[in-house]
Amino acid sequence: LVLVFVAFLALVILGAASFVYFYLKSSSADVKVEIEGPEEVFRGVPFDVDVNLVNGSDRLLGQAEITVSPPEGVKVLGGSNSSSRLIDEIGDMGSGSLTKRTYRFIAVGEVDNTEEISLSFSYLGGGRSRFEVSKNYKVKVRAEAVEFTVKKPEQVMPASAFEVEIDYKNVSDFDFPEAVLEIQYPAAFKFLSASLTPD
């Protein structure tokens, strides 16, 4: 009789725990993560990505946080370390609440390439169970923000002067403050003059 009672009690506890777990897991479908951002960006130009968190459940989401994991070709701006992932602690979210976050990135990888940023939203849904909703955001790095063309002679005579023409154009809608054009040349060459006085 004791063994039967113990077995029955264990089944009740297991059933209750399973019910709570699957209830909380099914309710996680009411927690939505929406991502908005540009489809294409220029290399070297900052861009913003908006993340909207919606708690459509009837529960409190405790200790919520967002983890942003960029690929090697994308860096997070404004964080303590722009080369690593970012953890944004949201805190508690009440039932029916909406939270919005904006993250700024910059593409530093290859052009004409699609980069994928991973975002995960985790929270305590009840007890000590932690749940996670993951989403990926894809953005194409279309081109360099500044185009360069260099015109130079095919060959020159020793000890003769020659000109090198450098054209550069900002094809993005971003203003680069304090832009610097740096030219390196061999020690055997001597700089004579330029159309713009260099520093």
C-alpha positions as CSV (number, residue, x, y, z in Angstrom):
1,L,0.0,0.0,0.0
2,V,2.9,2.3,0.8
3,L,4.6,1.6,-2.5
4,V,1.3,2.3,-4.4
5,F,0.8,5.6,-2.6
6,V,4.4,6.7,-3.3
7,A,4.1,5.7,-6.9
8,F,0.8,7.6,-7.2
9,L,2.3,10.7,-5.5
10,A,5.3,10.6,-7.9
11,L,3.0,10.5,-10.9
12,V,1.0,13.4,-9.6
13,I,4.1,15.5,-9.1
14,L,5.5,14.5,-12.5
15,G,2.2,15.3,-14.2
16,A,1.9,18.7,-12.5
17,A,5.4,19.6,-13.4
18,S,4.9,18.5,-17.0
19,F,1.7,20.6,-17.2
20,V,3.4,23.7,-15.9
21,Y,6.3,23.3,-18.3
22,F,4.2,22.7,-21.4
23,Y,1.8,25.5,-20.4
24,L,4.6,27.9,-20.1
25,K,6.2,26.7,-23.3
26,S,3.0,27.0,-25.3
27,S,2.5,30.5,-23.8
28,S,5.9,31.5,-25.2
29,A,4.1,31.7,-28.6
30,D,2.5,34.9,-27.2
31,V,5.9,36.5,-26.8
32,K,6.9,38.1,-30.0
33,V,10.2,39.5,-31.3
34,E,9.9,41.9,-34.3
35,I,13.0,43.2,-36.1
36,E,13.1,46.2,-38.4
37,G,16.1,47.4,-40.3
38,P,17.5,48.3,-43.8
39,E,17.8,45.5,-46.4
40,E,21.1,46.9,-47.8
41,V,23.9,49.0,-46.3
42,F,27.2,50.5,-47.3
43,R,30.4,49.2,-45.9
44,G,31.6,51.7,-43.2
45,V,28.3,53.5,-42.7
46,P,26.5,53.0,-39.4
47,F,22.9,51.6,-39.6
48,D,20.2,51.1,-37.0
49,V,18.1,48.0,-36.2
50,D,14.9,48.3,-34.2
51,V,13.8,45.3,-32.0
52,N,10.3,45.3,-30.7
53,L,9.4,42.9,-27.8
54,V,5.7,42.2,-27.2
55,N,4.5,40.3,-24.2
56,G,1.1,39.0,-25.4
57,S,0.8,36.5,-22.6
58,D,-1.1,36.9,-19.3
59,R,2.1,36.5,-17.3
60,L,5.0,38.5,-16.0
61,L,8.3,37.9,-17.9
62,G,11.0,38.1,-15.3
63,Q,14.7,39.1,-15.8
64,A,14.2,39.5,-19.6
65,E,17.3,40.2,-21.7
66,I,18.4,40.4,-25.3
67,T,21.6,38.9,-26.6
68,V,22.9,40.4,-29.9
69,S,25.5,38.2,-31.7
70,P,26.9,39.9,-34.8
71,P,29.1,38.0,-37.4
72,E,32.7,38.9,-38.0
73,G,31.8,41.3,-40.7
74,V,29.5,43.4,-38.5
75,K,30.3,45.3,-35.3
76,V,28.0,46.7,-32.6
77,L,28.5,50.4,-32.0
78,G,28.1,52.0,-28.6
79,G,28.8,48.9,-26.5
80,S,31.6,48.3,-24.1
81,N,33.4,46.1,-26.7
82,S,32.4,46.6,-30.3
83,S,34.1,43.3,-31.4
84,S,31.9,41.0,-29.2
85,R,28.3,40.2,-28.6
86,L,26.0,42.5,-26.7
87,I,23.8,41.6,-23.7
88,D,21.0,44.1,-23.0
89,E,19.2,43.5,-19.7
90,I,15.6,44.5,-20.1
91,G,14.3,43.6,-16.7
92,D,10.7,42.5,-16.0
93,M,7.9,42.9,-18.6
94,G,4.3,42.9,-17.5
95,S,1.4,41.3,-19.4
96,G,0.6,43.2,-22.6
97,S,3.7,45.4,-22.4
98,L,5.8,46.5,-25.4
99,T,9.5,47.3,-25.2
100,K,11.5,48.8,-28.0
101,R,15.3,48.7,-28.4
102,T,17.5,50.3,-31.1
103,Y,21.0,48.9,-31.8
104,R,23.5,50.5,-34.1
105,F,25.9,48.5,-36.2
106,I,28.6,49.0,-38.9
107,A,29.5,46.6,-41.6
108,V,33.3,46.1,-41.9
109,G,33.4,42.8,-43.9
110,E,33.4,42.1,-47.7
111,V,31.2,44.0,-50.0
112,D,28.5,42.4,-52.1
113,N,28.0,40.0,-49.2
114,T,25.0,39.1,-46.9
115,E,25.6,39.3,-43.2
116,E,23.4,37.6,-40.6
117,I,22.9,39.1,-37.1
118,S,21.5,36.7,-34.4
119,L,19.3,38.0,-31.7
120,S,17.8,36.0,-28.8
121,F,15.3,37.2,-26.2
122,S,15.3,35.2,-23.0
123,Y,13.1,35.5,-19.8
124,L,11.9,33.7,-16.8
125,G,8.3,32.5,-17.5
126,G,7.6,30.9,-14.1
127,G,9.7,29.4,-11.3
128,R,13.2,28.8,-12.5
129,S,12.4,27.9,-16.1
130,R,14.1,30.2,-18.6
131,F,12.7,30.4,-22.1
132,E,14.2,31.8,-25.3
133,V,13.0,33.3,-28.6
134,S,15.6,33.5,-31.3
135,K,15.5,35.5,-34.5
136,N,18.0,36.3,-37.3
137,Y,18.3,39.5,-39.2
138,K,20.0,39.5,-42.7
139,V,21.5,42.6,-44.3
140,K,23.4,42.9,-47.6
141,V,26.6,44.9,-47.8
142,R,26.1,46.5,-51.2
143,A,29.3,48.5,-51.8
144,E,32.0,50.8,-50.3
145,A,30.6,54.1,-49.1
146,V,33.5,56.0,-50.8
147,E,34.6,55.2,-54.3
148,F,38.2,55.7,-55.4
149,T,39.8,56.0,-58.8
150,V,43.5,56.5,-59.4
151,K,45.0,57.7,-62.7
152,K,48.7,57.4,-63.2
153,P,51.2,57.0,-66.0
154,E,52.2,53.6,-67.1
155,Q,55.9,54.4,-66.9
156,V,58.1,57.3,-66.0
157,M,61.6,58.4,-66.8
158,P,64.2,58.5,-64.0
159,A,64.4,61.8,-62.2
160,S,61.3,63.2,-64.0
161,A,58.3,64.6,-62.4
162,F,54.9,62.9,-63.0
163,E,51.4,63.4,-61.7
164,V,49.0,61.0,-60.0
165,E,45.3,61.9,-60.0
166,I,43.1,60.6,-57.2
167,D,39.3,61.0,-57.4
168,Y,37.1,60.1,-54.5
169,K,33.4,60.3,-54.0
170,N,31.0,59.6,-51.1
171,V,28.2,57.6,-52.7
172,S,26.3,57.1,-49.4
173,D,24.0,59.5,-47.6
174,F,26.2,59.6,-44.5
175,D,28.6,62.5,-43.8
176,F,32.0,61.3,-42.8
177,P,33.5,63.9,-40.3
178,E,37.2,64.8,-40.5
179,A,37.9,62.4,-43.5
180,V,41.6,61.9,-44.2
181,L,43.2,60.8,-47.4
182,E,46.6,59.1,-46.7
183,I,49.1,58.4,-49.5
184,Q,52.1,56.2,-49.0
185,Y,55.0,56.2,-51.5
186,P,58.5,54.6,-51.6
187,A,61.5,56.4,-50.1
188,A,63.0,56.7,-53.6
189,F,60.2,59.1,-54.6
190,K,60.0,62.7,-53.6
191,F,56.7,64.6,-53.1
192,L,56.6,67.9,-54.9
193,S,53.1,69.4,-54.6
194,A,49.3,68.7,-54.6
195,S,46.1,70.5,-55.6
196,L,45.1,70.5,-52.0
197,T,47.8,71.4,-49.4
198,P,48.5,68.2,-47.3
199,D,49.0,68.2,-43.6
